[in-house]
Amino acid sequence: MNESKPLKQMVERVSWFSPVHYEILGFFERHDIWISARGLAKNIDYDRNYVSRECPLLVEHGLLQKEGTIYSLTGRGRAFLAGEIDPDDLE
């Protein structure tokens, strides 16, 4: 992960984020790809069912997008990772 971006600090300030949300966004920060929840879970070392339940929450807040069974980072997600969106705006 790019050490210059304070993602962990932003995540800690979003009350509904859990550690898996940090891992999911961190993965997409490093990999600009479309990926299934199963593939994502394997890459971040979390349970597939858990990741499958948490990704829709990130979709709901506009940080990820879903097409069929695969996910990708949105422009809003990129802006959040770049520190351009205040974490309070995700509450």
Disulfide bonds with the S-S distance in Angstrom:
none
